[in-house]
Amino acid sequence: MKKKAVDIIKRIDEKNNGDHSTESIFYHTIEEIGEISRELYNMKSGRAKIDKKNLALEIADVYLLLAQLSENFGIDLTKAVKDKINELERIAEQ
């Protein structure tokens, strides 16, 4: 999925003269996390029922941005997640 994410972001950037530099990814990720927060806050405050479809899309946006960020730094995202899960499993077993 990371390869697909990076490819589609590159193609959209080329089409729209976009920029997914580290700085812009950081700002955009914060924006998307804010949109997740709004969904959760609206549900918690009783303003609105949670829109699961929108929430899923916002979470997907964050995933895609993090995939691009890992690409920018040459990080193997699959390995990093596996390593983190292994670390958490060790902590859980202590």
Buried (B, 14 or more C-beta within 10 A) or exposed (E): EBEEBBEEBBEEBEEEEEEBEEEBBEEBBEEBBEBBEBBEEBBEEEEEEEEEEEBEEBBEBBBBBBBBBBBEEEBEBEEEEEEEEEEEEEEEEE
